[in-house]
């Protein structure tokens, strides 16, 4: 399924050029899991000498399009979290097993370490797609959010775009490596969830 989605993205990017890169990164940063690991390297390939003449892009403009798309998608998602996400979290806090103390702790973490969390999250597969929402819910300082989102997005776009540019027609050779990164991050998330579930079960037994 993922490979089919990537193939569709590639076809769209090939037809839309800069607009396709912008839209792909916009949706990827707005909690829609479109893999930027395909968008940016393919854009880099289209900027290389190996690209078809009718699809050729400028590398700098392609990177700029991807970066702007990522920033705008992130800002919109942040605003959604800031304006409506908090009310939903508080409304369903019991069902989500979230106490007021945990919510307050999350706010404190973003207030103190939000810049680092947002920046490094932009460099991690999967997590980079969703980080804007909890940042908005915690009402992280908006200026800091934009600054560190921009820095992370620029770095991500430059690295992946340049890799695709250097590899040319062989850009797809890097896709398996990003799949490995996806599996590692997903595995860490699953282990963290299992750890929390185990802690909860243990605490319930001790209470009983």
Secondary structure, DSSP 4 states (H G I P E B T S, - for coil): -HHHHHHHHHHHHHHHTHHHHHHHHHHHTTT----HHHHHHHHHHHTSTTS-GGG---HHHHHHHHHHHHHHHHHHHHHHIIIIIHHHHHHTTTTTT--HHHHHHHHHHHHHHHHHHHHHHTTSTTHHHHHHHHHHHTT--HHHHHHHHHHHHHHHHHHHHHHHHHHGGGGGGGHHHHHHHHHHHHHHHHHHHHHHHHHHHHHHHHH-
